[in-house]
């Protein structure tokens, strides 16, 4: 072969490389340019976001190289407005959770924003028995499955073991059936553990009462305020805030601060928040609140500066035998209604990945949130060093046999309901002379009007 031919062959080789580079720019690649994209909306969260960005998405895209996940992170209070605006404008939005911001699952279901996953489940023979059946059923309505739960928790009493030990006070029980664990007993413990309540800089408080939503405090006093079918339909014509139990519930919470002086007032709460949080500060013996404490308090351990051992107990009985005390909080993954073809298939592929055992385990380990699958729960019980795993299991599971899913997930128009009672109760909580019996008829009437207004706006009939 002569030199001229070799030269031309060399030039052709160089030219082919240049043309290939122009066809597939550096850093993209031909395969990447062919990727389909789905949009995953998530809340701003310092623990969850690294898991989403560094674990979930890389693992999914490695297994599904033809699908790119575009993670859209939004501050939780803004999620509902952003989500509804995107759907209304026809902007791409594929996988999200309806209980992050806004009115929650019930409202989104009634407004037709959620895809019915039942045909896909049946088509693919998806094994749903891995889920806790009662938790999975929360997102089933009239035989249609609208979402898959990925975390679930009850409401509990979180307590500072170190403060109990220093005072020689016995820990609360772990059994939800222990009828000795009453509001009065919790109050007596709080009084024993409260020190210098009038000196916030040097105070230790016995009890911060933080059950949410605010109406759920009535559950402890056997005064469930909703009609029997409200959580099934998402609608109610009225709410009962004037029963004897409801009045006692709100007044008892108020009196923790102003009569018994075992709870910090709003100013003291603000000061404790500056120390990392009221319970996290180490200056609160007990806090009754939602089960997010499991993961919010998980960084507080004896191994870190300022840390301590903490335990978890049931919510106390406000009235003997109160059957429903715990508020359950369950978050699901859903798909936007109306998706078709490849968009739907890619979204469904991503949902199936998120609920797979490996992905669910990675989420649990990264966040300390309690999982919704039987097998993973047994692993999660081992994650809390200061409590025996058997005790963690007893107290955690007991909430589900003594509780109901939160009204913010199941009542249509919850944001309006919540703001209505919060606006009226806000003055009451800050008034040392506040009287629940005088205030609650006005709260009941205002919430009742809101309920009827919501039903009318959604064309719901009570017949």
Residue pairs with C-beta under 8 A, 6 or more apart in sequence:
23 30
24 30
24 33
31 65
31 66
32 68
34 66
35 65
35 66
35 67
35 68
36 66
36 67
36 68
36 342
36 343
36 346
37 67
37 68
37 69
37 70
37 92
38 67
38 68
38 69
38 70
38 92
38 94
38 95
38 343
38 346
38 347
38 350
39 70
39 72
39 92
39 93
39 94
39 95
40 52
40 57
40 69
40 70
40 71
40 72
40 94
40 95
40 96
40 350
41 72
41 74
41 79
41 82
41 83
41 93
41 95
41 96
41 97
42 48
42 49
42 52
42 71
42 72
42 73
42 74
42 96
42 97
42 100
43 73
43 74
43 75
43 76
43 79
43 97
43 100
43 101
44 73
44 74
44 75
44 76
47 295
47 366
47 367
47 368
48 366
48 367
49 73
50 366
51 362
51 363
51 366
51 367
52 71
52 73
53 71
55 362
55 366
56 353
56 354
56 359
56 362
56 363
57 69
57 71
59 353
59 358
59 359
59 362
60 67
60 69
60 350
60 353
60 359
61 67
61 68
61 69
63 353
64 349
64 350
64 353
67 346
67 349
67 350
69 350
70 92
72 93
74 82
74 101
76 100
76 101
77 101
78 101
79 96
79 100
79 101
79 102
80 101
80 102
80 103
80 415
81 101
81 102
83 93
83 96
83 101
83 102
83 113
84 102
84 113
85 91
86 92
86 93
87 93
87 113
87 336
92 343
93 336
94 335
94 336
94 339
94 343
94 346
94 347
94 350
95 333
95 334
95 335
95 336
95 347
95 350
95 351
95 354
96 333
96 334
96 336
97 147
97 150
97 331
97 332
97 333
97 334
98 104
98 105
98 107
98 108
98 109
98 113
98 114
98 147
98 332
98 334
99 105
99 329
99 330
99 331
99 332
99 408
99 409
100 331
102 108
102 415
103 408
103 412
103 413
103 414
103 415
104 408
104 409
104 410
104 411
104 414
105 114
105 138
105 139
105 146
105 147
105 332
105 409
105 410
106 234
106 409
106 410
106 411
106 412
106 414
107 234
107 412
107 413
107 414
108 114
108 334
109 141
109 146
109 234
110 234
110 412
110 458
110 460
111 458
112 337
113 336
113 337
114 146
114 147
114 334
114 335
114 336
114 337
115 146
115 334
115 335
115 336
115 337
115 338
115 339
115 344
116 144
116 145
116 146
116 337
117 144
117 145
117 146
117 147
117 148
117 335
117 348
117 351
118 143
118 144
118 145
120 126
120 348
121 128
121 145
124 352
126 352
128 136
128 145
130 357
130 373
130 374
130 375
131 148
131 149
131 372
131 373
131 374
132 152
132 372
132 373
132 374
132 377
132 400
134 400
135 149
135 152
135 330
135 372
135 400
136 145
136 148
136 149
136 372
138 149
138 328
138 330
138 332
138 405
138 409
139 145
139 146
139 147
139 148
139 149
139 330
139 332
139 334
140 146
146 332
146 334
147 332
147 333
147 334
148 332
148 333
148 351
148 354
148 355
148 372
149 330
149 331
149 332
149 372
150 331
150 332
150 333
150 354
150 355
150 360
150 363
150 371
150 372
151 330
151 331
151 363
151 369
151 370
151 371
151 372
152 328
152 329
152 330
152 331
152 370
152 371
152 372
153 290
153 291
153 292
153 294
153 328
153 329
153 330
153 369
153 370
153 396
153 399
154 291
154 326
154 327
154 328
154 329
154 396
154 398
154 399
154 400
154 403
155 211
155 216
155 288
155 289
155 290
155 291
155 315
155 325
155 326
155 327
155 328
155 329
155 399
155 403
156 288
156 289
156 291
156 293
156 312
156 313
156 314
156 315
156 326
156 395
156 399
157 172
157 186
157 286
157 287
157 288
157 312
157 313
157 314
157 315
157 316
158 279
158 286
158 287
158 288
158 289
158 293
158 297
158 310
158 311
158 312
158 313
159 171
159 172
159 285
159 286
159 287
159 310
159 311
159 312
159 313
160 279
160 282
160 284
160 285
160 286
160 308
160 309
160 310
161 171
161 308
161 309
161 310
161 311
161 386
162 282
162 308
162 309
163 193
163 204
163 282
163 285
163 308
164 170
164 171
164 193
164 285
167 192
167 193
169 189
169 192
169 193
171 311
171 313
172 181
172 186
172 189
172 286
172 311
172 313
172 314
172 316
173 180
173 181
173 313
173 314
174 312
174 313
174 314
174 391
174 394
174 395
174 398
175 314
175 394
175 395
175 398
176 314
176 325
176 326
176 395
176 398
176 399
176 401
176 402
177 398
178 314
179 317
179 320
179 321
181 313
181 314
181 316
181 317
182 316
182 317
182 318
182 320
183 220
183 221
183 252
183 316
183 317
183 318
185 316
186 207
186 286
186 316
187 207
187 256
187 260
187 262
189 206
189 207
189 285
189 286
190 205
190 206
190 207
190 256
190 260
190 262
190 263
190 285
190 286
191 206
191 260
191 262
192 206
193 204
193 206
193 285
193 286
194 203
194 204
194 205
194 206
194 261
194 262
194 285
195 202
195 203
195 204
196 202
196 203
196 204
197 203
197 205
197 261
197 262
197 264
198 261
200 264
200 267
200 268
200 271
201 271
203 264
203 268
203 283
204 283
204 284
204 285
205 262
205 263
205 264
205 268
205 278
205 283
205 284
205 285
206 262
206 263
206 284
206 285
206 286
207 256
207 262
207 263
207 284
207 285
207 286
207 287
207 288
208 263
208 264
208 269
208 278
208 279
208 284
208 286
208 287
208 288
208 289
209 217
209 253
209 256
209 263
209 287
209 288
210 287
210 288
210 289
210 290
211 217
211 220
211 288
211 289
211 290
211 315
211 327
212 289
212 290
212 327
213 327
213 406
213 407
213 408
213 414
213 418
214 418
214 421
214 422
214 425
215 225
215 239
215 241
215 407
215 421
216 327
216 406
216 407
217 249
217 250
217 253
218 224
218 225
218 241
218 243
218 245
218 246
218 249
218 250
219 322
219 324
219 325
219 326
219 327
219 404
220 249
220 315
220 316
220 317
220 318
220 319
220 322
220 325
221 245
221 246
221 248
221 249
221 252
221 318
221 319
221 322
222 245
222 318
222 319
222 321
222 322
222 323
223 240
223 243
223 244
223 245
223 246
223 248
223 249
223 319
224 324
225 239
225 240
225 241
225 243
225 246
226 236
226 239
226 240
226 407
226 411
227 236
227 237
227 238
230 236
230 410
230 411
231 404
231 405
231 407
231 410
231 411
233 460
234 410
234 411
234 412
235 411
235 412
235 451
235 454
235 455
235 458
235 460
235 462
236 411
236 451
237 448
237 451
237 452
237 455
237 462
238 444
238 448
238 451
239 444
239 447
239 448
239 451
240 246
240 444
241 250
241 421
241 440
241 441
241 443
241 444
241 447
242 440
242 441
242 444
245 318
245 319
246 440
247 436
247 437
247 440
248 318
248 436
249 318
250 425
250 428
250 436
250 439
250 440
251 435
251 436
251 437
252 318
254 428
254 429
254 434
254 436
256 262
256 263
257 263
257 264
257 265
257 429
258 265
258 432
258 433
258 434
264 271
264 272
264 278
264 284
265 430
266 429
266 430
269 278
272 278
272 281
272 283
272 284
275 281
275 283
276 306
277 296
278 284
278 287
279 287
279 293
279 297
279 310
280 296
280 297
280 300
282 306
282 307
282 308
287 293
288 315
288 316
290 327
290 329
291 329
291 370
291 399
292 329
293 312
294 312
294 368
294 369
294 370
294 384
295 367
295 368
295 369
297 310
298 368
298 383
298 384
299 307
300 307
300 308
300 310
301 307
301 309
301 385
301 386
302 308
302 309
302 386
309 385
309 386
310 386
311 386
311 387
311 391
312 387
312 392
312 395
312 396
313 395
314 325
314 326
314 395
314 398
314 399
314 402
315 325
315 326
317 325
318 325
323 402
324 402
324 403
324 404
325 402
325 403
326 398
326 399
326 400
326 402
326 403
326 404
327 403
327 404
327 405
327 406
328 399
328 400
328 403
328 404
328 405
328 406
329 405
329 406
329 409
330 372
330 405
330 409
333 351
333 354
333 355
335 344
335 347
335 348
335 351
336 347
339 347
353 359
354 360
354 363
357 373
357 375
357 376
360 371
360 372
360 373
360 376
361 371
361 376
361 379
363 369
363 371
364 370
364 371
364 376
364 379
364 380
368 383
370 377
370 380
370 396
371 377
371 380
377 393
381 389
381 390
381 392
381 393
381 396
382 389
384 392
407 414
407 417
408 414
408 418
411 417
412 454
412 455
412 458
412 460
413 450
413 451
413 454
413 457
413 458
416 450
416 453
416 454
417 447
417 450
417 451
417 454
420 443
420 446
420 447
420 450
421 443
421 446
421 447
424 439
424 442
424 443
424 446
425 439
425 443
427 434
428 434
428 436
428 439
455 461
455 462
